[in-house]
Amino acid sequence: MGVAVVTGAGGSLGHAIAQRLAHDGQRLAITDVAEHTLKETVDALGGDVFARVVDLRDADALAAFFTDARREVGPVTALVNNAAIYPTVPFLEMELADYESVHAVNQRGYWLCAQLAGRQMVEAGTDEDRSIVNIASITMHGGWEKLAAYVTTKGGAVALTRALARELGPRGIRVNAVSPGAFKTAAEEIYDDPEAYSAMVVERQALKRRGTPAELAAVVSFLTGPDAAFVTGQTLEVNGGWVMA
Ligand SMILES: NC(=O)c1ccc[n+]([C@@H]2O[C@H](COP(=O)([O-])OP(=O)(O)OC[C@H]3O[C@@H](n4cnc5c(N)ncnc54)[C@H](O)[C@@H]3O)[C@@H](O)[C@H]2O)c1
């Protein structure tokens, strides 16, 4: 196993992904803009991890994170582009600055991390399994009110996945996306009535229960691991059978 970078590792799904990849035997380099939640993940991992608070919008800080991670734990062999923001604002009212912020984190941030990690993956050489997983979202299918800026970045994550899979495949680097449904996380506090939201989710899924972050992390584990050695350019929908794509 190699070195996995997880962005947004202090968040609900990022925490579970970091824990699962550590369990798989990956050495971890993790980052988040929120210091206290990043520390919670570091503590949950027993402290044996390279961690740094970085704002994905800061390209220089991001580059320094990857350089220092390489020095501390070795060249990156897996990247999970997970950090994202999802402000719910009616389309006709959203300020341009807020739109640009969503794109700076969810789109430009994914692009920058993929490039910084990709360069180290080339350096790591073909003896190592190397892959990128971009976290997309069920919201890119079928439309979603008040999330227009966010959904464009999630559709973009899938397009980026396919473009990079095509370009990096000849170097042996796999690139896939995971598109989560509605997992039971802190994120749904954005809804006015979380219980009604939860009931709506279960009603729409084929499986009549909420998914857990650990179940999403298991799919990321599969895609970053040797069992997915011939899988690239794909988007795995992990949503309990809500959208079937
Ligand atoms: N929770 C779900 O059900 C769900 C559904 C669909 C897609 N997703 C996707 O899964 C991923 C994780 O979502 P989550 O539910 O864990 O959300 P979350 O808000 O719990 O985690 C996101 C993390 O990203 C970090 N972050 C935000 N802005 C940042 C920045 N500028 N620089 C660095 N880090 C920053 C946050 O601090 C946070 O820890 C996201 O890509 C999200 O779009 C989640």
The ligand as an SDF file (V2000), in Angstrom:
LIG
                    3D

 44 48  0  0  0  0  0  0  0  0999 V2000
  -23.1760   13.7860    2.5610 N   0  0  0  0  0  0  0  0  0  0  0  0
  -23.8110   13.3670    1.4720 C   0  0  0  0  0  0  0  0  0  0  0  0
  -24.8240   12.6990    1.5530 O   0  0  0  0  0  0  0  0  0  0  0  0
  -23.2530   13.7040    0.1130 C   0  0  0  0  0  0  0  0  0  0  0  0
  -24.0670   13.4930   -1.0050 C   0  0  0  0  0  0  0  0  0  0  0  0
  -23.5660   13.7320   -2.2640 C   0  0  0  0  0  0  0  0  0  0  0  0
  -22.2580   14.1750   -2.4030 C   0  0  0  0  0  0  0  0  0  0  0  0
  -21.4920   14.4000   -1.3060 N   0  0  0  0  0  0  0  0  0  0  0  0
  -20.1150   14.8470   -1.5240 C   0  0  0  0  0  0  0  0  0  0  0  0
  -19.2590   14.1770   -0.6260 O   0  0  0  0  0  0  0  0  0  0  0  0
  -18.1750   15.0210   -0.2700 C   0  0  0  0  0  0  0  0  0  0  0  0
  -18.0980   15.1450    1.2310 C   0  0  0  0  0  0  0  0  0  0  0  0
  -19.3250   15.6650    1.7120 O   0  0  0  0  0  0  0  0  0  0  0  0
  -19.6980   15.6630    3.2630 P   0  0  0  0  0  0  0  0  0  0  0  0
  -21.1150   15.3240    3.3660 O   0  0  0  0  0  0  0  0  0  0  0  0
  -18.7240   14.8680    4.0360 O   0  0  0  0  0  0  0  0  0  0  0  0
  -19.5580   17.2260    3.5650 O   0  0  0  0  0  0  0  0  0  0  0  0
  -18.8540   17.9580    4.7900 P   0  0  0  0  0  0  0  0  0  0  0  0
  -19.2810   19.3750    4.7330 O   0  0  0  0  0  0  0  0  0  0  0  0
  -19.1020   17.2000    6.0470 O   0  0  0  0  0  0  0  0  0  0  0  0
  -17.3150   17.8440    4.4100 O   0  0  0  0  0  0  0  0  0  0  0  0
  -16.6960   18.6710    3.4700 C   0  0  0  0  0  0  0  0  0  0  0  0
  -15.3560   19.0760    4.0330 C   0  0  0  0  0  0  0  0  0  0  0  0
  -14.7120   19.9420    3.0940 O   0  0  0  0  0  0  0  0  0  0  0  0
  -14.0770   20.9590    3.8290 C   0  0  0  0  0  0  0  0  0  0  0  0
  -13.8830   22.1650    3.0290 N   0  0  0  0  0  0  0  0  0  0  0  0
  -14.8280   23.0650    2.6790 C   0  0  0  0  0  0  0  0  0  0  0  0
  -14.2730   24.0890    2.0370 N   0  0  0  0  0  0  0  0  0  0  0  0
  -12.9410   23.8330    1.9690 C   0  0  0  0  0  0  0  0  0  0  0  0
  -11.8360   24.5490    1.4460 C   0  0  0  0  0  0  0  0  0  0  0  0
  -11.9810   25.7550    0.8850 N   0  0  0  0  0  0  0  0  0  0  0  0
  -10.6100   24.0010    1.5540 N   0  0  0  0  0  0  0  0  0  0  0  0
  -10.4470   22.8000    2.1460 C   0  0  0  0  0  0  0  0  0  0  0  0
  -11.4610   22.0750    2.6860 N   0  0  0  0  0  0  0  0  0  0  0  0
  -12.6920   22.6040    2.5920 C   0  0  0  0  0  0  0  0  0  0  0  0
  -15.0090   21.2410    5.0020 C   0  0  0  0  0  0  0  0  0  0  0  0
  -14.3260   21.9050    6.0680 O   0  0  0  0  0  0  0  0  0  0  0  0
  -15.5010   19.8610    5.3380 C   0  0  0  0  0  0  0  0  0  0  0  0
  -14.7340   19.2560    6.3680 O   0  0  0  0  0  0  0  0  0  0  0  0
  -18.4040   16.3370   -0.9930 C   0  0  0  0  0  0  0  0  0  0  0  0
  -17.6890   16.3280   -2.2020 O   0  0  0  0  0  0  0  0  0  0  0  0
  -19.8840   16.3210   -1.2650 C   0  0  0  0  0  0  0  0  0  0  0  0
  -20.2060   17.0970   -2.3910 O   0  0  0  0  0  0  0  0  0  0  0  0
  -21.9650   14.1870   -0.0470 C   0  0  0  0  0  0  0  0  0  0  0  0
  1  2  1  0
  2  3  2  0
  2  4  1  0
  4  5  1  0
  4 44  2  0
  5  6  2  0
  6  7  1  0
  7  8  2  0
  8  9  1  0
  8 44  1  0
  9 10  1  0
  9 42  1  0
 10 11  1  0
 11 12  1  0
 11 40  1  0
 12 13  1  0
 13 14  1  0
 14 15  2  0
 14 16  1  0
 14 17  1  0
 17 18  1  0
 18 19  2  0
 18 20  1  0
 18 21  1  0
 21 22  1  0
 22 23  1  0
 23 24  1  0
 23 38  1  0
 24 25  1  0
 25 26  1  0
 25 36  1  0
 26 27  1  0
 26 35  1  0
 27 28  2  0
 28 29  1  0
 29 30  1  0
 29 35  2  0
 30 31  1  0
 30 32  2  0
 32 33  1  0
 33 34  2  0
 34 35  1  0
 36 37  1  0
 36 38  1  0
 38 39  1  0
 40 41  1  0
 40 42  1  0
 42 43  1  0
M  CHG  2   8   1  16  -1
M  END
$$$$
